[in-house]
Amino acid sequence: MTERPQISPPSGAPHARIYGVGGYRPERVVPNSELVEAIDSSDQWIRERSGIVSRRWAAPDETVVDMAEAAARQALDAAGLDASRIGAVLLATVTHPFQTPSAASLLTHRLGATPAAAMDISAACAGFCHGVALAGDMVRGGSAEYVLVVGVEKLSDFTDLSDRGTAFIFGDGAGAVVIGPSDTPGIGPTVWGSDGEQWDAIRQRESWIAVRDGKTEWPHITMAGQTVFRWAVWQMAPVAQQALEKAGISADQLDAFIPHQANMRIIDSMIKALHLPPGIPVARDIAETGNTSAASIPLAMERMLREGEAPHGGLALLIGFGAGLSYAAQVVTLP
Ligand SMILES: CC(C)(COP(=O)(O)OP(=O)(O)OC[C@H]1O[C@@H](n2cnc3c(N)ncnc32)[C@H](O)[C@@H]1OP(=O)(O)O)[C@@H](O)C(=O)NCCC(=O)NCCS
């Protein structure tokens, strides 16, 4: 009997870290006052219940790929890396309006990163942290030396402006990071999961088949606000706590807490549940950016670093959570 040949094992870097971050905010600022009439609301109600003062909307002809490209170029510049060095592009979004091909493959081409592997991630507001987890594993596993991770949404295309539960929450934008090899750990173990029993809690209201059959004109995103609120407040703080424990970091050692920008009240509840010491900077980008789903964490990270609110090289706890329901959290070293 002949012996089977042995496959050469993959070999990667000892560790991975984030090298650069970039963010793109569309030009148009949409204040609460523009939205209140259609939903019989008020600027005060929206500020009190969500913490949102304004959000950005992309121009009608501005696409998910356009926004992703702007954020990605900034991240590559910040990392000092040529696009040709990227081995894989992971793009988290739920608002790329083509079932196929991926937004990632067009982005890869536009950046000059071809033939990098390219794929989209559908994990809604947890998508960016899923991307960070996968990229870190890819770098350590040897499937890519550098990975571009993008979170991008054009939620204005999928928001029903007459829906009181969602019209004021969502915004548009893109954030990106470059992840690559490192001698020291820059991405902690990821705590992630899903709960498909709550598949209905946030979702595209109707399927594309219903659109085809004329049962609806357009499938907007809908949300059971209170269900999501309770889930986020009660179930997500323990996930963030586990990510800290697995990284061997205590809350008082953090330099920043960058949770998904879902709702300011959810952020405040998580701070309490985590017993986060008062001096630790917390991302509150939602006030001027709204909830940009997959883009919210990298956008908030970019702002905190740019404004000097969080230190380069500091430790940050990230947690994304949303439709699926799905979630992912990890501690990272800021670029
Ligand atoms: C959407 C959200 C702000 C609504 O707040 P809420 O307190 O749950 O609102 P409710 O639906 O219970 O309604 C409470 C009251 O406000 C009113 N209301 C609801 N929407 C309103 C609006 N947009 N403007 C003004 N009043 C509104 C309701 O009519 C109700 O009035 P009543 O007490 O007189 O009956 C809240 O549920 C939320 O933030 N959920 C989480 C959403 C989220 O973060 N999603 C992203 C996760 S990725």
Ligand as a Chemical Component Dictionary entry (heavy atoms), coordinates in Angstrom:
data_LIG
# 
_chem_comp.id                   LIG 
_chem_comp.type                 NON-POLYMER 
_chem_comp.pdbx_formal_charge   0 
_chem_comp.three_letter_code    LIG 
# 
loop_
_chem_comp_atom.comp_id 
_chem_comp_atom.atom_id 
_chem_comp_atom.alt_atom_id 
_chem_comp_atom.type_symbol 
_chem_comp_atom.charge 
_chem_comp_atom.model_Cartn_x 
_chem_comp_atom.model_Cartn_y 
_chem_comp_atom.model_Cartn_z 
_chem_comp_atom.pdbx_ordinal 
LIG C1  C1  C 0 -37.070 52.454 18.805 1  
LIG C2  C2  C 0 -37.115 52.919 20.265 2  
LIG C3  C3  C 0 -36.331 54.215 20.430 3  
LIG C4  C4  C 0 -38.562 53.172 20.636 4  
LIG O1  O1  O 0 -38.598 53.524 21.991 5  
LIG P1  P1  P 0 -39.627 52.813 22.965 6  
LIG O2  O2  O 0 -39.485 53.472 24.254 7  
LIG O3  O3  O 0 -39.391 51.338 22.899 8  
LIG O4  O4  O 0 -40.994 53.181 22.255 9  
LIG P2  P2  P 0 -42.361 52.393 22.307 10 
LIG O5  O5  O 0 -42.577 51.746 20.977 11 
LIG O6  O6  O 0 -42.479 51.548 23.526 12 
LIG O7  O7  O 0 -43.338 53.597 22.469 13 
LIG C5  C5  C 0 -43.345 54.401 23.642 14 
LIG C6  C6  C 0 -44.202 55.617 23.390 15 
LIG O8  O8  O 0 -43.545 56.456 22.433 16 
LIG C7  C7  C 0 -44.379 56.638 21.304 17 
LIG N1  N1  N 0 -43.510 56.618 20.132 18 
LIG C8  C8  C 0 -43.021 55.530 19.474 19 
LIG N2  N2  N 0 -42.245 55.945 18.455 20 
LIG C9  C9  C 0 -42.224 57.282 18.494 21 
LIG C10 C10 C 0 -41.596 58.272 17.734 22 
LIG N3  N3  N 0 -40.784 57.950 16.716 23 
LIG N4  N4  N 0 -41.788 59.560 18.065 24 
LIG C11 C11 C 0 -42.572 59.906 19.088 25 
LIG N5  N5  N 0 -43.211 59.015 19.856 26 
LIG C12 C12 C 0 -43.037 57.715 19.546 27 
LIG C13 C13 C 0 -45.352 55.500 21.301 28 
LIG O9  O9  O 0 -46.541 55.837 20.650 29 
LIG C14 C14 C 0 -45.563 55.287 22.772 30 
LIG O10 O10 O 0 -46.476 56.264 23.261 31 
LIG P3  P3  P 0 -47.506 55.923 24.475 32 
LIG O11 O11 O 0 -46.616 55.637 25.668 33 
LIG O12 O12 O 0 -48.274 57.155 24.587 34 
LIG O13 O13 O 0 -48.263 54.730 24.017 35 
LIG C15 C15 C 0 -36.525 51.846 21.204 36 
LIG O14 O14 O 0 -37.351 50.735 21.259 37 
LIG C16 C16 C 0 -35.154 51.420 20.793 38 
LIG O15 O15 O 0 -34.247 52.212 20.727 39 
LIG N6  N6  N 0 -34.963 50.111 20.557 40 
LIG C17 C17 C 0 -33.701 49.594 20.178 41 
LIG C18 C18 C 0 -33.464 49.940 18.790 42 
LIG C19 C19 C 0 -32.082 49.736 18.404 43 
LIG O16 O16 O 0 -31.183 50.138 19.077 44 
LIG N7  N7  N 0 -31.913 49.119 17.262 45 
LIG C20 C20 C 0 -30.696 48.918 16.712 46 
LIG C21 C21 C 0 -30.160 47.625 17.125 47 
LIG S1  S1  S 0 -28.994 47.162 15.986 48 
# 
loop_
_chem_comp_bond.comp_id 
_chem_comp_bond.atom_id_1 
_chem_comp_bond.atom_id_2 
_chem_comp_bond.value_order 
_chem_comp_bond.pdbx_ordinal 
LIG C1  C2  SING 1  
LIG C2  C3  SING 2  
LIG C2  C4  SING 3  
LIG C2  C15 SING 4  
LIG C4  O1  SING 5  
LIG O1  P1  SING 6  
LIG P1  O2  DOUB 7  
LIG P1  O3  SING 8  
LIG P1  O4  SING 9  
LIG O4  P2  SING 10 
LIG P2  O5  DOUB 11 
LIG P2  O6  SING 12 
LIG P2  O7  SING 13 
LIG O7  C5  SING 14 
LIG C5  C6  SING 15 
LIG C6  O8  SING 16 
LIG C6  C14 SING 17 
LIG O8  C7  SING 18 
LIG C7  N1  SING 19 
LIG C7  C13 SING 20 
LIG N1  C8  SING 21 
LIG N1  C12 SING 22 
LIG C8  N2  DOUB 23 
LIG N2  C9  SING 24 
LIG C9  C10 SING 25 
LIG C9  C12 DOUB 26 
LIG C10 N3  SING 27 
LIG C10 N4  DOUB 28 
LIG N4  C11 SING 29 
LIG C11 N5  DOUB 30 
LIG N5  C12 SING 31 
LIG C13 O9  SING 32 
LIG C13 C14 SING 33 
LIG C14 O10 SING 34 
LIG O10 P3  SING 35 
LIG P3  O11 DOUB 36 
LIG P3  O12 SING 37 
LIG P3  O13 SING 38 
LIG C15 O14 SING 39 
LIG C15 C16 SING 40 
LIG C16 O15 DOUB 41 
LIG C16 N6  SING 42 
LIG N6  C17 SING 43 
LIG C17 C18 SING 44 
LIG C18 C19 SING 45 
LIG C19 O16 DOUB 46 
LIG C19 N7  SING 47 
LIG N7  C20 SING 48 
LIG C20 C21 SING 49 
LIG C21 S1  SING 50 
# 
